[in-house]
Amino acid sequence: MGDPGGVGPEIIVKALSFASMNDCSSIVVIGDRTPLEEALRLLKEPAKLRIIKSPEESNLTFLGRAIDLIDMGVIKKFKKGRPTAEGGRASVLYIKRAVVLALEKQVDGIVTAPISKESWKIAGFKWPGHTEMLAELTYTKDYAMMLIGGKLKVILVTIHTPLKNVPALITRDRILKTIRLTKKACHMLGIKRPRIAVAGLNPHAGETGLFGDEEIREIIPSIKKAEREGIQVSGPHPPDTVFHKAYKGEFDIIVCMYHDQGLIPLKMVAFDEGVNVTVGLPFIRTSPDHGTAYDIAWKGIANPSSMIQAIKLASTLRI
């Protein structure tokens, strides 16, 4: 359910009210009764909560008329529209319960509503985001963040780190691991012969060392090693042109060196429908590509499109 003070409860209720959700698998919400009931009242949705104890009690025939909820019982009163320790603790408990269910094969995948990194910090948690938390909880060493939106798919070599630290993190091992995970990501999507492009770090992909040598020292050797492993990969491509080429269909996915390099173009073309996928976990995990949106939370105006796409994608991915 994500942070109860954010848009999570609202976009869940809105998403599950769509008739198209009947084409998806059985859906179970892990969260708290109080915020979800309040979201139903706010949105004047006719659906009712159906409290269950385990996913096996979920009933697909109730979809659209009832929302199956595993009630964690940790939130009775909550503050809306701002980060709180209570919201941080609750959202962490929801995720931990979901991970246990996924590892026990009681669910096939997890869709996470937005959390607040500030709420986590206030509550004493040090994870910089969902991705790192899920990796730690599942003892996953090699993982990556993939974003899908419209005609673009991107995967990140570095994730949540200050820009000044990025060049030192662009190493052969890290890039090669990401390229391998990119091949796995394409398998999850059903792309049999993926065309993988690797973006450069520097303007013009370094211009043969004139604008930086990370491409020569780290990126090119990684690409050549991946090619020797039989992966169809090319680059490094100038970052100012590679996204246009992918948008036009020349590439299936782009390996990006840092967070904003990949997310700015993706959000430009698919701001409301982008989906985040964690690659490398032992189960499927997707999420909407946006945050808690405290500024519009609990006003009934949050757009559920990204949540809808995250649920639909989770129901089609394969490990």
Phi, psi and omega in degrees: 000341181077196180291122183296337180278352180262203185274359183309303180303321182294312183288335174294310180299315180296315182298316184285351177274349181285136181299329182295342179293342178294343178277351182269179178285177176297134186243129178238132177265134173250117184183219181229145184296317186301307180297322181291320177296322179292323177295321177298318179293317180301317185270356180056040179276137182283346182297151178245156174279139174240108184281125178233163181259336181211158181301330182295343177277351182294144182231113184299333183291344179272355184301131183095333178251337179215145176253117179285124185232128165270106187276113181284340174067031182254343181244116175253311173239144182213153179265136186260148170075018177200156180289140178217156177297322180298317178295321179295314180296318181297313183296326176293318179297321178300314183294316180299319178295318180297319180297317178300314180298320180291317180293330177275004179065023175279339173228155182269340181193170182233134169245119184258127172285164188298140172250168177249119178297327178292321177297319178298318180296316179299323182280355176097012178266146187249001178295136178281352179175177178308312188303311182292323179295313181297322178297317180293317182294334182254008180055039180268123182269318182255111182211162180208158177260121175248138177241136180234130178198123180059233182268006184246144170226129179228153176223144193252135174284316174241153187244259184265088180213147178303145183301325182295339180270348188299311184306321181290339181271351179277086183244161181302314182297315182295318180293315181298318177300319181292321177297318178297318178293330177295319176299318178296320180299319179294325174298318178301326182273355180082017177272110189284322180234076186293142174255107187257127175251140177249124178279147173286168176272319188262165175306138180058027183055036176089342179050057180051039175096354181292327185245024182132150185245011179299325178299315182289316186283320191240315189285310182299314177300326179293317179297317180296321178295318179296321177298320179294336177276000178091011179273133179277094186223147180219162180136190000285137180265145175303127183299337183277356178236337188294327181289324176296318179296318178294320179299326180276357174102007182285330180232153178274327185202152181241129172275118184252147186280332181209167189309299187288337177302321181271323188279332179297307179295322181296316180288338176294322184264343185212052186301319186272349187233012179292147180231138178261132178234130174269118182262135178112346178287161178281006177211170180281135174219124174233167175200158171298148181268056175204170184264199184289341178050053182305329184294335178243002184297142175064029174246358178079014187243002182295139181275122182272005188303316181294321177296318178301313180295324179295319179293314181297317180295318180301327182283350181248342181291157175225150178274000000 
